[in-house]
Amino acid sequence: MSNTISPDALLAQMRGMIEQAKIAPTTNEVTAPSNSQREAFSNLLKNAINTVNDNQQYANELSTAMQSGDPSVQMSEVMVALQKSNVSFQAMVEVRNRLVSAYQEIMNMQI
């Protein structure tokens, strides 16, 4: 397996992300999100939380197997799983903090 990154592929991916992020200017009116947008956001959060949970469970299983003396479990594999679990959890906490901050800011807005 090659770990090299193709500059052309990276550039194409970045251009695709820019195109997806572009928003057509319409009006300055704020509209409520549609039900499908709410469901998509809700599903995105649920999937992210489930992924973090899966990472933590997998790391815990590997750690338990290593502690019980399973010869098929490598120390490096356990450490990588634990770090992946830790990073994903920290990212989820940061997302939660940002959401709470945004909610508080919206609640403090004057109408």
Summary of the structure (lengths in Angstrom):
residues: 111
radius of gyration: 20.7
end to end distance: 56.5
largest distance: 63.8
contacts: 204
relative contact order: 0.07
helix: 73%
strand: 0%
